[in-house]
Amino acid sequence: MALLLFLLCEKASAQQYEFGISGVATGYMGDLNPADPLYYKNAGGGLFVKYNLNPTWGIRGSLNYLSLYANDHDFTNANQLNRGLLFNNDVKELSVTADFNFFKFIAGREINRYTPYILAGLAIAYHNPYVYHNDQKVYLNDYPLEIDASDVLVKPSRWALSIPVGAGFKYNISGPWSIGAEINYRTVFSDRIDNVSKFYRYDVNRLPEAWAYMANPTGQLARKGGTSRGDGKNRDGYMTAGITLTYTLISSKCYGWR
């Protein structure tokens, strides 16, 4: 009987859920920002639910809406200033991560009420980079702006996988309510978050004016055909830094969470 009660108690104590929201600043690294990890230019937010295996380990599922932006003219590099590209991208992201608390964290207790933590996992994102041309929103994936090394038009996908890795700190402010701060970087298995990757097209004379502008806003497309448009790297990335607010459903019946 004692063993049965112990097993039931352990099961109950493990069923602790957190529900939360996040607000973040968003940044991007890739062809238009090859080196600045502090290039935060936009914002986003998300919802998440977390299942705590114990006071140290948890599994989190998140749904995020993250707006990204970058502009060559934000940098002093001569090649970027000459290229003059920019993009926006509204990323819809679904992620699953494992969280590890450095200290035991138990919401609603006088002890164990704060901890730094780290996280890592896998995410899938739907994205569609765009610019504004003549006050019209134009989705760049609708226009084949580049060719690959075989002179074939590049047709980018709107889906991308990434590996999010992050760190944070959370503090239980009262009862089930906790606040936190978190930074997160996603390495994307795609070089198309910014719609810049391969080579300029040759057939500039057959492109509509709007296409030519999007491929090269500085008006030098005719002499750049076949030359590199991107930085030659295979992966883009994007990052977030912000705050979280969580509400925890707590089981208080077992010693494991006290």
PyMOL commands that set and color helices and strands:
alter all, ss='L'
color gray80, all
select helices_A, chain A and resi 2-14+72-74+78-83+140-142+204-206+209-215+221-224+255-257
alter helices_A, ss='H'
color red, helices_A
select strands_A, chain A and resi 16-29+40-52+57-71+86-101+114-126+130-133+136-139+146-147+159-174+177-188+199-200+237-249
alter strands_A, ss='S'
color yellow, strands_A
deselect
rebuild
show_as cartoon
